[in-house]
Amino acid sequence: MDDTRAKAYAVRFDKVLDFIEAHLGETLTVERLSQVANFSRFHFHRQFADYIGISVARYILLLRLRRASHQLVFNQGGKVIDIALEAGFENPESFSRAFRNTFGCSPSDFRRGPDWEDWHTRYRFRLPERKQIVQVEIVEFETTLIAVREHCGPVEKVNDSVALFIAWRMESGLSPKQASRSFGIAYDNPDTAEPALFRFDIGGEVTAEVPPNPQGVVTKTIAGGRCARVRHLGAHQRLGESIYPLYRDWLPQSGEELRDFPLYFHYINLLPDTPEGELVTDIYLPLK
């Protein structure tokens, strides 16, 4: 297959993957998905499995369970039956059975003590990089005081730090989710950093210094100044598809120089309130 045909083939599969993410709560038949990409329904199963590495049914199941997992842990007040139906399962029994078969525990057990590191192993299927054409803006970012829960360790365990930050946010009331901006500061690249040394801050805007607290949340500052800003649409797992073009394509041609401050994210909306396919994240690359 020549390069032009390969790119066209990838675009058609990108449409399918985007469609699945956007319609997880609906009935997703092979006929419907094959129509999205204009593939023959008779061959779609094999094409999908060859391209992604798992069957389309398994892929959809894993994405539905991923949505449900986030709801279970980060929406403690949500009823299991509501979480199951919202994720696209017909009833709580089928949800619980699929959850236990996939993760080896019940939804309630996972809610009480999630093992995110083990959970991540189920999502190591082959997912092709979607080629993004990024739209870059040069903006001025004002110096911003934030409260952060520092994470140091495998990227698979970041959600444990997220849970601690959420607990602090709810208990303290100092950075309410609905009224304060939410940030992430990426000190390291998860694709290249030594897992035990990977550093990432989960943060929220505050108006004053953070007092001592049991969650270990501390005060930091996002330095103001010029930044290149790119808006990423979709799952946080795919942020790299907007970050790499920024470094690889835009920066060398821009004539800009980087400032001594890490890449950071402004999360316009958040899980579990927003489905993964509808997430909006602004990526900031600090410039001199």
Beta strands, then each sheet from edge to edge (+ up, - down):
strand 1: 137-141
strand 2: 144-152
strand 3: 182-186
strand 4: 199-205
strand 5: 218-222
strand 6: 225-233
strand 7: 263-267
strand 8: 280-286
sheet 1: 1+ 6- 8+ 7- 3+ 4- 2+ 5-
end
